[in-house]
Amino acid sequence: MMASPSVMPPVLPSAAALAAVRIADSEDIWRAACALRDAVDRLCGLRTAVTHNVASREPMCDSNGTILASEVFGFIDARWWETPQLALISPIVHACRVEAEPFWCHAEGFHARGPNPLLDAIDLADFRERALTAAAIVVPIHLPFGQIAAASFLSRDASCEDLSAVYEQAGEALAMLARGFVHSYVRVTARRRPGVAGVALSKREVECLRWAAGGKTNEEIGLILGVQRTTVRFHILSASRKLDAVNRDQTLFKAAQLGFLGMMR
C-alpha cells in the first residue's frame, strides 16, 4: 500500500524557464533541450524522455543529427527509441492516444485529472517491461495532422513506483515546459505539409478509405468495389503519401480530420 503523501502547493515554471525551452530555429534545438532537462531537474529532480511522434522510431535530433535522448537527456544504455514495436506494446503510448491531459501511471493504473474509461481499459500486464519504467508522469501532446508527441518524466530511482506527490505538485509545470519545447521543435523541423486546401484525394482513394474506416480489409474492399486487393492497397498507400501519414490508422485519422470520410454518402 502506498503511503499518503503530504500535499504540497503546486508550482509553476518561471517565464524565463518557459522562454528558455522554446526553439527559435534548428540551430537552437540543443540549447533548448538542455534548458528543458535542467528546468525539470530543478523543478522536481526527474529525468526527461521526450518524443515528437509516438508512431515513429525516428528520434529527436539537433541540427547536426545528434540524438537528444542519449546526448542531452542521458539515456545512454536504455535506448528506448530503438525498441522494436514500442508504439504497439507500451501502455504509456496507448494512453497518450486516448488522453490529452497530463497523467501519471504505474503497474496499478493510470491517474489523470479526471475520469477516463479509455485509460481504465488499457492492459497493464507486465507494465514495467512494456513501459520500460516502473512509473512515469506523462504529458501527451496532440499536434496537427493527427501526430501525437509525448514527454515522460521518470524517477532516477528505477524502483520508484509512486510519483503521485510530484504529479500533484509539478504536473502542470512539466506540461507547460514539455509543450513549449515540443511545439517549437515540431515547428522548426517539420517538412512542408500540404494545407487543407492543398490535399486532393481521388474519388477511388476516398471510397477505399471510407470502407477501411468501417473495418473492412483490403480484400473485402476489393470485393465491394469490384477491384483487385492490390488495387485497394495502391489507393490507400497513395492517400497515405498525400496525407503524410506513417501508417493506415494515421491515414484514416487524418482523412477524417480533414473531412474526406464524410464526402461519399
Secondary structure as UniProt FT lines:
FT   HELIX           15..20
FT   HELIX           26..28
FT   HELIX           29..44
FT   STRAND          47..51
FT   TURN            54..55
FT   TURN            63..64
FT   HELIX           68..71
FT   HELIX           80..82
FT   TURN            84..85
FT   HELIX           86..89
FT   HELIX           91..98
FT   STRAND          103..106
FT   TURN            107..108
FT   STRAND          109..112
FT   HELIX           117..120
FT   TURN            125..126
FT   HELIX           127..131
FT   STRAND          135..142
FT   HELIX           144..146
FT   STRAND          148..154
FT   TURN            158..159
FT   HELIX           164..189
FT   HELIX           196..198
FT   HELIX           203..213
FT   TURN            214..215
FT   HELIX           218..225
FT   HELIX           229..242
FT   TURN            243..244
FT   HELIX           248..257
FT   TURN            258..259
FT   HELIX           260..262
//
